[in-house]
Amino acid sequence: MLRMDPGSARVAANPKMRGRFDSMTVLGLLIAIGAVVGGHYHTSGSVASLLNLTAFLVVIVGSFGAVLVSTPHYDVLRGLRGFSRIVRPPPERFAVVRDSILELASLARREGLIALEERLEQKDLDPFLARCLGLAVDGSSSEALRDTVETDMELTLSDLRVASRFWENWGSLCPTIGVLGAVLGLIDVMGQLASPGELGKGIATAFVATVYGVGYSNLVCLPASFKLRRQAQREQVRMSMILEGVLGIQSGIAPGVLRTRLSVYVQEQAAA
């Protein structure tokens, strides 16, 4: 069976495929963190009281160390790269890809599959579509093409799922490490029982670690995991649409019929 180059299959990991800056991600973080800090300040709390280097080291750095223990190094790299995909997701362009497929289908119907060969080098052509067309132009059977493309899809989607699990695992560890940080802080407070005036301040500092653990988990890690999981679902639909289109081109389906088939994918994602 023909195989695609595994490196070229990683569209998600290719920085050249990054799309526009996702302002919603940053805006969401600012709103969430601002709401927490603002609520604390509104109750006459000091914003400075939430800034604690010891709590940061114990919770954020400590939980990251725990993630390193539980995750293979190559999955850690995928997870960290996944955050850049959240901030700058690659363009999906369902309608644009559909129109490109239909244009190629019309050309292949007029001049044959070999006429598509010179179109494969065009920079504006979707890389995944170009690889699928390359297999079709090279004379792969429909069965071989489907097997190869589905393998490529699984490898690409696996990277996204691994990145999602990385952030999910980090988020699940943070609250527990936060409790650990609070206990360590309380141990320090118990050593200051001879100074009652310092107890309140010490207890407040101890519980900042819990805030860090719960906050980082629910404001950063878990939302990042959810977004990567959703991106994986949409990427699967996009790749399935491309596979369906290339198989249609290969079998000589009329562009009008092919448009009807592909428009189902476009409409479904537009409504999502």
For each residue, the residues with C-beta under 8 A, 3 or more apart:
1: 144 147 148
2: 135 138 140 144 145 148
3: 6 148 151
4: 8 9 131 135 148 149 151 152
5: 8 9
6: 3 9 10 155
7: 10
8: 4 5 127 131
9: 4 5 6 131 152 155 156
10: 6 7 13 14 155 156 159
11: 14 17 90 127 128 156
12: 17 82 85 90 156 159 160 235
13: 10 78 81 159
14: 10 11 17 90 127
15: 18 84
16:
17: 11 12 14 90 91 127
18: 15 84 85 88 89 90
19: 22 88 89 90 91
20: 88 91
21: 26 87 88
22: 19 25 26 86 87 88 89
23: 26 27
24: 27 28
25: 22 28 29 86 87 227
26: 21 22 23 29 30 87
27: 23 24 30 31
28: 24 25 31 32 223
29: 25 26 32 33 219 220
30: 26 27 33 34
31: 27 28 34 35
32: 28 29 35 36 219
33: 29 30 36 37 215 219
34: 30 31 37 38
35: 31 32 38 39
36: 32 33 39 40 211 215 219
37: 33 34 40 41 47 50
38: 34 35 41 42
39: 35 36 42 43
40: 36 37 43 45 47 49 50
41: 37 38 44 45 46 47
42: 38 39 45
43: 39 40
44: 41
45: 40 41 42 49 50
46: 41 49 50
47: 37 40 41 50 51
48: 51
49: 40 45 46 52 204 205 208
50: 37 40 45 46 47 208 211
51: 47 48
52: 49 55 56 205 208 209 212
53: 56 57
54: 57 58 181 185 205 209
55: 52 58 59 181 185 205 208 209 211 212
56: 52 53 59 60 61 212
57: 53 54 60 61 62
58: 54 55 61 62 177 180 181 184 209
59: 55 56 62 63 174 177 178 181 209 212 213 216
60: 56 57 63 64 174 212 216
61: 56 57 58 64 65
62: 57 58 59 65 66 177 180 181
63: 59 60 66 67 170 173 174 177 213 216
64: 60 61 67 68 170
65: 61 62 68 69
66: 62 63 69 70 173 177
67: 63 64 70 71 76 166 169 170 173
68: 64 65 71 73 76
69: 65 66
70: 66 67 169
71: 67 68 75 76 79 166 169
72: 75 76
73: 68 76 77
74: 77 78
75: 71 72 78 79 162 165 166
76: 67 68 71 72 73 79 80 166
77: 73 74 80 81
78: 13 74 75 81 82 159 162 163 166
79: 71 75 76 82 83 162 163 165 166 167 170
80: 76 77 83 166
81: 13 77 78 84 85 163
82: 12 78 79 85 86 160 163 164 166 167 224 228
83: 79 80 86 87 167 224
84: 15 18 81 87 88
85: 12 18 81 82 88 89 90 160 163 228 231
86: 22 25 82 83 89 224 227 228 231
87: 21 22 25 26 83 84
88: 18 19 20 21 22 84 85
89: 18 19 22 85 86 92 231
90: 11 12 14 17 18 19 85
91: 17 19 20
92: 89 234 235 238 269
93: 96 97 126
94: 97 98 238 241 265 266 269 270
95: 98 99 266 270
96: 93 99 100
97: 93 94 100 101 126 129 238 241 242
98: 94 95 101 102 241 245 259 262 263 265 266
99: 95 96 102 103
100: 96 97 103 104 125 126 129
101: 97 98 104 105 129 242 245 246 248 249 258 262
102: 98 99 105 106 245 255 258 259 262
103: 99 100 106 107
104: 100 101 107 108 116 119 133 249
105: 101 102 108 109 245 248 249 253 255 258
106: 102 103 109 110 255
107: 103 104 110 111 115 116 119
108: 104 105 111 112 113 115 116 249 252
109: 105 106 252 254 255
110: 106 107 115
111: 107 108 114 115
112: 108 115
113: 108 116 136 137 249 250
114: 111 117 137
115: 107 108 110 111 112 118 119
116: 104 107 108 113 119 120 133 136 137 249
117: 114 120 137
118: 115 121
119: 104 107 115 116 122 125 133
120: 116 117 125 130 133 134 137
121: 118
122: 119 125 130
123:
124:
125: 100 119 120 122 129 130
126: 93 97 100 129 130 242
127: 8 11 14 17 130 131
128: 11 131 132 152 238 239 242
129: 97 100 101 125 126 132 133 242 245 246
130: 120 122 125 126 127 133 134
131: 4 8 9 127 128 134 135 149 152
132: 128 129 135 136 145 149 242 243 246
133: 104 116 119 120 129 130 136 137 246 249
134: 120 130 131 137 138
135: 2 4 131 132 138 140 144 145 148 149 246
136: 113 116 132 133 140 145 246 249 250
137: 113 114 116 117 120 133 134
138: 2 134 135
139:
140: 2 135 136 144 145 148
141: 144 145
142: 145 146 247 250 251
143: 146 147
144: 1 2 135 140 141 147 148
145: 2 132 135 136 140 141 142 148 149 246 247 250
146: 142 143 149 150 243 247
147: 1 143 144 150 151
148: 1 2 3 4 135 140 144 145 151 152
149: 4 131 132 135 145 146 152 153 239 243 246
150: 146 147 153 154 243
151: 3 4 147 148 154 155
152: 4 9 128 131 148 149 155 156
153: 149 150 156 157 236 239 240 243
154: 150 151 157 158
155: 6 9 10 151 152 158 159
156: 9 10 11 12 152 153 159 160 235 239
157: 153 154 160 161 232 235 236 239
158: 154 155 161 162
159: 10 12 13 78 155 156 162 163
160: 12 82 85 156 157 163 164 228 229 231 232 235
161: 157 158 164 165 229 232
162: 75 78 79 158 159 165 166
163: 78 79 81 82 85 159 160 166 167 228
164: 82 160 161 167 168 225 226 228 229 232
165: 75 79 161 162 168 169 225
166: 67 71 75 76 78 79 80 82 162 163 169 170 225
167: 79 82 83 163 164 170 171 221 222 224 225 228
168: 164 165 171 172 221 222 225
169: 67 70 71 165 166 172 173
170: 63 64 67 79 166 167 173 174 217 221
171: 167 168 174 216 217 218 220 221 222 225
172: 168 169 175 176 217
173: 63 66 67 169 170 176 177
174: 59 60 63 170 171 177 178 212 213 214 216 217 221
175: 172 178 179 210 213 214 217
176: 172 173 179 180 213
177: 58 59 62 63 66 173 174 180 181 213
178: 59 174 175 181 182 209 210 211 212 213 214
179: 175 176 182 183 209 210 213
180: 58 62 176 177 183 184 209
181: 54 55 58 59 62 177 178 184 185 206 209 210 212 213
182: 178 179 185 186 206 207 209 210
183: 179 180 186 187 206
184: 58 180 181 187 188 206 209
185: 54 55 181 182 188 189 202 203 205 206 207 208 209
186: 182 183 189 190 203 206
187: 183 184 190 191
188: 184 185 191 192 202 206
189: 185 186 192 199 202 203 206
190: 186 187 193
191: 187 188
192: 188 189 195 198 199 202
193: 190 196 199
194:
195: 192 198 199
196: 193 199
197: 200
198: 192 195 201 202
199: 189 192 193 195 196 202 203
200: 197 203 204
201: 198 204 205
202: 185 188 189 192 198 199 205 206
203: 185 186 189 199 200 206 207
204: 49 200 201 207 208
205: 49 52 54 55 185 201 202 208
206: 181 182 183 184 185 186 188 189 202 203 209
207: 182 185 203 204 210 211
208: 49 50 52 55 185 204 205 211 212
209: 52 54 55 58 59 178 179 180 181 182 184 185 206 212 213
210: 175 178 179 181 182 207 213 214
211: 36 50 55 178 207 208 214 215
212: 52 55 56 59 60 174 178 181 208 209 215 216
213: 59 63 174 175 176 177 178 179 181 209 210 216 217
214: 174 175 178 210 211 217 218
215: 33 36 211 212 218 219
216: 59 60 63 171 174 212 213 219 220 221
217: 170 171 172 174 175 213 214 220 221 222
218: 171 214 215 221 222 223
219: 29 32 33 36 215 216 223
220: 29 171 216 217 223 224
221: 167 168 170 171 174 216 217 218 224 225
222: 167 168 171 217 218 225 226
223: 28 218 219 220 226 227
224: 82 83 86 167 220 221 227 228
225: 164 165 166 167 168 171 221 222 228 229
226: 164 222 223 229 230
227: 25 86 223 224 230 231
228: 82 85 86 160 163 164 167 224 225 231 232
229: 160 161 164 225 226 232 233
230: 226 227 233 234
231: 85 86 89 160 227 228 234 235
232: 157 160 161 164 228 229 235 236
233: 229 230 236 237
234: 92 230 231 237 238 269 272
235: 12 92 156 157 160 231 232 238 239
236: 153 157 232 233 239 240
237: 233 234 240 241 265 268 269
238: 92 94 97 128 234 235 241 242 265 269
239: 128 149 153 156 157 235 236 242 243
240: 153 236 237 243 244 265
241: 94 97 98 237 238 244 245 262 265 266
242: 97 101 126 128 129 132 238 239 245 246
243: 132 146 149 150 153 239 240 246 247
244: 240 241 247 248 261 262 265
245: 98 101 102 105 129 241 242 248 249 258 261 262
246: 101 129 132 133 135 136 145 149 242 243 249 250
247: 142 145 146 243 244 250 251
248: 101 105 244 245 251 253 257 258 261
249: 101 104 105 108 113 116 133 136 245 246 252 253 258
250: 113 136 142 145 246 247
251: 142 247 248
252: 108 109 249
253: 105 248 249 257 258 261
254: 109 257 258
255: 102 105 106 109 258 259
256: 259 260
257: 248 253 254 260 261
258: 101 102 105 245 248 249 253 254 255 261 262
259: 98 102 255 256 262 263
260: 256 257 263 264
261: 244 245 248 253 257 258 264
262: 98 101 102 241 244 245 258 259 265 266
263: 98 259 260 266 267
264: 260 261 267 268
265: 94 98 237 238 240 241 244 262 268 269
266: 94 95 98 241 262 263 269 270
267: 263 264 270 271
268: 237 264 265 271 272
269: 92 94 234 237 238 265 266 272
270: 94 95 266 267
271: 267 268
272: 234 268 269
